[in-house]
Amino acid sequence: MTALADLHVLVLDCQASGATPAHGDLLEIGWGIAGRAGLHGSVRQRFVIPRTERRVPAAVRELTGWSEACLQDSVPEEVAWAELRRDMELVAAHNGSWPVPAAIHYARFELPFLHDLHARLGGDGAFPLEARCLHAIAARLFPDLPRRNIRALAGYLGHSTDLVRRCSGHVEASAFIWTALLPRLEQLGVRTADELAAWLEQRAPARPRGRRVFPYGSDKRRALPDAPGVYRFLRSNGDVLYVGKATSLKKRVASHFTARTTIANSKAPAATTERALELLTQVHDIAVTVTPSILEAALLESDEIKRIDPPYNVQLRRRERSAWFASLDLGGAAPAPDAVHRIGPLPSERSLLGLCALVALAGGRAPDPPLQACALAVPVAFLPPDELFAAGFLSFAAAHLGAPHPSARVRVDRGARALWLARGRAEPDVQEEQAPDEWDHARVVRRLERTLTGGSLLVRRARWLSLLAHADVAFREPAMSAARAFALHGGSIVEPRELPSIGDLLTLPVRSVPPRAQRHAAFDAAVYDRMRVLATELQRVHEAGGELAVRIGSRLLSGARLAAVLRWV
């Protein structure tokens, strides 16, 4: 009998709108031909016209990336089946036998749809595929692996798979898995299709239940330094999966492998969510960089995430992001500053639309639905009744916009500052809560107050970040024996050094601050995130009882003066 390694194997993957043909339609099918050396040629992928008019659930759309736009490239299922049959015949001709061996990651899902296609379109012949489930094989070979979904398993074996759930990528990953499993099977004496079938039918040895066993062992985790720094989770092939910062590298890394803390940036419970377990299944090594302070670790993390773009980081990735600049009337935005767009840097194109709506309403503009929606930060479909909004805005204006002034913008700015100082710090980067199911007078007022403080905070923070990008910074956290200082030029850190004390910042040469237009021109997503992280870290050091000083040109901010600035940015 031909050895498994010498066979050509059809590698298959399907995407569907339901778990079985009775509950969903086939949406996409992909396949390729693989052997000992991996895939032969390219992957074939076809979107399939759904057989029924059943709705494709939102969860499936999000999971697979399918949308109505895919229908433009879809083919009837009989066309896709005919193409697949032709490649089956090529495989059968090479192997000299039917049925065709098939490698499918989780065959229990794909096989019902393939059987359904054959029953309706394949004629009266026997089912042409002899499928082997890669998940079942991996469960026997790697019983202690935390997860064996296709990304976790392919990444564990050293494949640079991405996070997109599409057939073509799954076929490539499945072909890699099949090729990687062959030598492991041969070591167990499993060399032919019959031996593989018999081996899978054997009862697996009983294993004691216990804690999860991760590829990166606890002995290695305990050997990491108990110091601040940045860590990088690595696949066996060297791919960087995730970048994080730590007050203590040893403790932070260990926390990822327990259920007691959360993974930084993702906000997901460590070692308990599917995403976390998928990530940790692939981690074969950890590279660390020790930094002199926690603050410098946070800045390095931001830069490393931009440089590497790790797939399991959620925040701070570069992607297609930009720093944005709003027009003076707050109504427009551009990804680069110019004579019109001079307010920035801002985190998004829509950052100040809510504040713009409040200025318009304060100036007497009629509260049409789009204006109300911007002011309340909800879709138009979720607006309160017009009379309730009008009453709520009157109360809001009387409480916060009552100071007389001919400029509505000045009234809004003054009201925001008064409200902010009266209530203390909020969380400007936290997303708005979803639109309320029920509205009342108090809720309308609260939403308007949130828009007022959030938008005004972004304007003030933009001014601060623009100046901070050309400042000299000195700090000493409570656990540090000496102060640290560095200069910022266009948001880039230069000349980091130790200082005997915070006051020695004054001994450094005074640098002039560039004009606003020149400061703004230096901002992109990376600089914006670096300065935002720095501002947050300065607030943290202050709140933790550390010492701080910031010099902008010849102006020194320290003590209560700097604390006042940090409170309102």
PERA-V551477 format. One record per helix or strand of 3 or more residues. SS is the DSSP state (hx for helix, st for strand). FROM is the first residue (numbers start at 1). LEN is the number of residues. Records with the same first field share a line. If there is no record, write none. Layout:
SS->FROM-LEN / FROM-LEN
//
This chain:
hx->4-3 / 58-7 / 68-6 / 77-19 / 107-15 / 134-8 / 150-7 / 167-21 / 193-9 / 218-5 / 249-8 / 274-9 / 294-15 / 353-10 / 369-8 / 380-3 / 386-15 / 408-16 / 441-28 / 502-6 / 516-6 / 525-19 / 559-9
st->9-8 / 26-10 / 38-11 / 100-5 / 129-5 / 229-6 / 240-7 / 285-6 / 324-4 / 341-6 / 472-5 / 483-7 / 492-8 / 547-6 / 555-4
//
